[in-house]
């Protein structure tokens, strides 16, 4: 037998004991330091061990801390990753019924550089022929038995709420008729949620089970970053009212706080506001602002590095816990990393013109389209190659990933960052800097 190549061993407050974490199984165990000699050798003969050590090895084996001599753990990682990546049981669609937005956020992907033209000559709202092409596509998918998962996106999707509600009902009818599951969520700036009482009720009626909304700090901080387009008017109070409506209607809420150098000192004040408004049950998390597109390159100097983000996130989760937020009651703990939808089959992003993309950072950029939803048979060579580049991307192409003990919980990070922003180099996830911290918190919780 042999020790796993994905073991991490850390000391505890008790000098006689250590904790062991395995990134492939994500198992965690505490053992006596005197008993870990078997983890410091390349191989050992199980049959020659005394009975007490064999029992100990049997327990370690359950957590994947030791494996058979013949075990190829990297092959196991590849198999698990690709089994999930090529799972054909569900189609995942990100649908933008409009790329128009009522906000003028300082870091938004829709800020274009002078050489780009995202909106010229394009539909502001999805026309009827594209809607029908989408429904036809879904009809074909469900006949193969695939479930449907939709994320409504934009622009600001609620500017096209009638399109969303109309399409949702038709997709639900198609799914129910073909006995497949349909579920949906939405990414919205939240400003229009409280426009009238019917909007949130319609979200619920149309099986939109979760909503991602952004608040970038307390009122004055948020309003300086996420203002109304044209007037630069405030948005915080309206969004807060919308979040309360979602909660009252039982819709799952995720509040994202996009952080950079200009607002990192104001996060605690936002938590105080949410707590004062009886919103401590919602899930709140930090978003790392990264210059994904040419349009937001001008914002790059305000962005923080991943290592710094990790330190801020560690303090954030500690604060959530101290303040009694639901999101802070469970430790932030690693799990086996799944492939991004951009790298999966049966997953794409759709813009209002019917152009399909693999990654939502590319939406509206016609040179990145992989084809039209109404006629994929006419996909030209360039679009086909672009799709294949996304589908064939995997972390195993990078020697630094293959040799890294964090591979199972990281999987090379974001493919877009690796291929487009980092000149072919993978982007390590936050686990590189925070893994031990988060595992120790889980260990403390389990010991309590």
N, C-alpha and C positions, 0 to 999 in steps of 0.2 A: 504494500500500500504506500501512499505518498500524501503529503500535505497538499491541499488545494493551492493553486497559484493565485487565488483571489482572497486570501486571508489577510486581515489586518489585526495586529495585536497591539493593545494599548494597556498601560498601567492603570491601576485604580488607587484609591486612597489607602487601601490596604496593601502594603508592600509585598504581601504574600500571595496576592491574587492579580490576575489580568483579565481583561475582556477581549474576546475574539469576535470579529465581525467578518462575514463572508459576503462579498459583493455579488456573487452569482446567485446564492440562495437568499441573501439578505438576512440570514440567521445571525443571532447574537447570543453569546454565552459567556458566563464568568467561570473561570477555572483557577485552580491553584497554580502559581508560577512554577512550582516544582514539577508539574505534570506536563508542561508544554514542550519537553525536549523532543517529542516525536514530530513537532511542527517545525523543528529547526534542522531536520535532515532531509535529504532528497528522496529517500525511500526507506522503508523498514519492512521486516518480515512479520506479519501479523501472527503467524503460527508459532513463532519463537517467543512471543510476549508472554509474561506471566498472566494469570487469569484476571487479576485486578486491572491490569493495563488493557487487556482485550476488552473488558467491559467499558472502560473509559473510551477506547477507540470506537466501540459500537455506538456510543452516544455522540461522539464527534462526527461520525459518519452520517448520522441522521440529519445534521445541519449542513452537510457538505464541506466540513472543515478538513476531512480526510477523504480520499477517493481511491478507487482501485488503480493498480499500476497501469492498466490498459485504458484508463479514462482519458479522453482528449477533451479537456474542459473548453478550449477555444472552439472546438467543433460543436460542443453543446451550446455555447453562446450563439454561434452562427445559426444553428438549427432553430433555437428558440426565437431568435430575432426574426428570421425569415419565415418561420411558421406563422408568426403573427402578422408580419408585413404582407404576406401574400394570402392572408385569410380572405376568402371571397364571400363570407356570409353577410357582409354589410356594405352598402354603398354610402360613402360619406361626401356630402355635397355642401360647399360653401357658396351661398347664392347672394349676390349683391343686386337687388332690384333697382338700385340707383347708386351712382358714385358722387352725387351731389351731397353737400353737407352744410349744416347750418352753423357749424363752429369754425373758428380760425385758430386752431391749436398751434402753438409755436413749434412743435416737433412732428407734426402730422406727415404721414407718407404722401399725402396729396400735394405737398409743397414741391413743385417741380423746378428743375433747373431750366435755364433759358433754352436749352437744346431739346427739351422734351415737350411734347404736346399730348397730354393724356385725354383731354376732353374734346378737342376740336373735331367736329364732324361726327361725334358719337351721340347716342341717345342719352338724354338725361334720365329718363325712366324706361324700364323694360317694356318694349312694345308687345302687342298681342301675338305676333308671329314667333317671337322668341319664347314667350310664355308657353305657346303650344309646342314648340320644339322641345322645351324642357319637359313638359308633361308626356310627350311621346317617348322621350328618352327614359323617363321613370317607368312608363308602361313596360318597356322592353326589359328593364332591370328587374322589376318585381316578378316577371314571369319566370325568371331563373331562380326565384326563391329568396332573393336578397332582401334584407331589411334596409330601411332608408333612415339615414340620420342627416338632418339639415341644420346648418348654422346660417342664420340670416345676418347679413353683413353689409357694409357700405364703404364709403360714404356714410350717411346716416340712414339706416334702413327704414326707420319710422317715417321718414319723408315720403316713403312709398308704402305706407301701411295698408292701403286698400289692395295693392298688388300682393303683399304678403298674406293678407287674410284670404284673398280669393284663391291664390295658389295653394295655400295650406289646406283649405277645404278640399280642393281637387286632388291634391296628393294624398290626403287622408282617405278619400273615397277610393282611390286607386289601390292604396295599401290594404285597406279593409277588404275590398273586393277580392284581392289576391292572397288574403290571409298572411300578410307579412307585417312586421312591426314598423311603425313610424314614430320617430321622436325628433325633437328640435330644440334649439336654443337660439340666442340672439346676442350679438355684440352691438351695443347702442351707447350713445353718449348720455342717454337718459333724460334729455331735456323735454321731450314730447310725451313722456309716460303719463304725466299728470295733466296733459292738455284737455282731455275729457275722460270721464269715468269709464267710457266704453273701451278704451285702448287696452288697459290691463286685463279687463274681462275677456276681450277678444284674444289676447295672448294665451290666456288659460284655455279658452275654448278650442284654440287651434294647436293645442298640445305643445306649446313652447314652454318647456319645463324649467329652463334656467336662463338667466339674463346676466351678461357681463356689463357692468357700468364702471366708468372711471371717475374718481374724485382725487385730485392731485394735492390735497391739503385742506386746511380750514378755508373758510369763505374767501378771504382776501387773497390767499395764495392761489387757490384753485382758479378764481376769477381772473387772475393776472396771466394765466396760462391757457385756460380753456374758455375762451370768450365767444360771444355770438359773432358770426361773420357780418361784416358791414358796420355794425354799431359798436362792436367791442363790448357789448352789454354783459352783465353778470349772468351766470348760469347755475351757481352752486345751490341756491335755495330751491329752484325748480327741480333739480336732480334729486335733492334730498327728499322732496315730497314724492317724487316718483318711486324712490326706493321704499319709502313707507307703504305706498300703495301695493307694490310687489309683495312685500312681506305680509300685508293684510290679506292678500289673495292667495297666499301659499305658494308663490313662485320662488324657486331657489335663486338666491342673489349672490353674485360674486363682485365685490368691489375691488377694482384694481387701482393702485396708486402708482402712477408712472413717476419714477424718481430720477433726478439728475442733481447736479451741484446746486441748483437754485432752490430746491425745495426739501432737501434731505433733513433739514433741521426742524421741519414743521409737521412731521408725521404724527408725533404724539398728540399734538393739538387736534388733529383730525380725529384720532381715536376718542378723545374726550367728547367731541361733538357727536360722534356716532353713539357713544354710550349715553349721553344726555338725551338722545332721541330714541332710546330703547332699541338700538340696532346692534347690540353686542352679539346676537345670535348669527348674524350674517357672516359669510366667509370673506375675509379681506386679505389681500396679498399685494406684494410689491412687484411692479413691472420695471424691468431694466431697460431704460431708453437707449436704443442702439441706432446709429445712422444706417438703416437698412437700404435706403434708396438715395439716388443722386439728389433728390429734392431736400433731404434732411441732412446732407453733408455739412451745410452751414451751421448745423446745431452740434457738430461733433465735439467741439471744445467744452461743451457743457456736460457731456456724457461721462460717466464714471466707469472705471475698469471693473472687470468681473470680480477680482479679488476684493476690491473696495465694496462692491455691491454685496458680496458674501458677508462681510463684517457687519454691514448695515442690516442685512436681512436677519442675521443671528440676533442682533439686539432687538429688532422688530418683533420676532417671534417670542422673545423673552418678555417684552412689554405686553404683547397680546395676552400671554399667560397671566401676568401679574394683574392685568386689568379685567380679567374674567371673560375675555372674548371666546366665543365658541371655537374659532379658528386656532386659538392658543392652547386649547385643552388637550389636543393630540399633538404629539411630537412630530415635527417635520422629519420624515424618515424616508430613506431611499427605497426604491423598488426597481425591478428590472425595467430598463428603458425601452419603450416601444418606438417603432419607426414613425417619423412624422408623416402626416397624411400626404404631404408633397411627394413622398417617396413610395407611396402605395398605389397599387392598382385600385380601380373602383373608387377613386377619390379625385375630386377636382374643384376648382373655383370657377364660378360663372359670373361674367359681367353683364350689364344691361343690353349689350349688343349681341349676346350669345357666344362671345369668345370664351374659350375655356383655358384655364391656367392650372399649373400644378401647385404653385405657392401663392399665398395671398399677398405677399410683398410685391408680386408682379402684376396684380390685377389692374387692368386698364392700359398697361403697356403692351400695345399690339404686337410688338416684335417678340414678346415672350409667349404669345398665345400658342396653344398646341392644336388649335383647330376650332371649328364652329360646332356647336352642339347639334345643329340641325343637319349637318352633313359631314360627319367625321371621315367618310369614305374619300373625301377630297383633301384630306390632310396632306400637305406637300412635304417634301423631304426635309426641309428646314424645320418645320413644326414637328415632324415625327422625330427628328434627332433630338430636339429640345425635350420632348416628352421622355424619350429613352434615357437621356442624361439624368433626369430626375428619378426615374424608376430604377435605374441601375446604381445610383449612389448608395454607398454603404461605408461604415467606418473601418471595415476590414481592409480597405485599400491603403490605410495609413499605418506605417510601421509603429509610430508612437502610440496609436490607439491599440493595436494588437498586443503590444508589450505592456500596456498599462493595466494595473490591478483594478482600476475603476471602470474599465470598459463596460461591464454589464449594466451599470447604473448611469452611464453617460452616453455611450454609443456615438461618440464623435460630435455630440451637440447638434447645432443647427446646420443642415446641409447648405442652406442659402449663405450663411456666414462663411462656411468652409470654401464654397465654390466661387462666390461672388465678392465677398468682402475681405477675405484673408488670403487671397492669392493661392488657393489650393491647400491651405492648412486648416485642420479641424479646430473648432473653438471649444475648449474645455468648459464643461458646465460648472456650476457653483460648487458641486461636490468636491472638486479639486481643493478648495480652500475651506470648506465647512463640514466635510464628512465626519471627522472625529467629533466635532462639536455637537452635531445633531444626534450621532449615535450615543454619545455620553448622556445626552438629555433623555433619550429613550431608556437607556440603562438605568438612570436614576428613577424614572417613572415606574419601571418594572420592579425596582427594588423597594419602592415606597409602600 
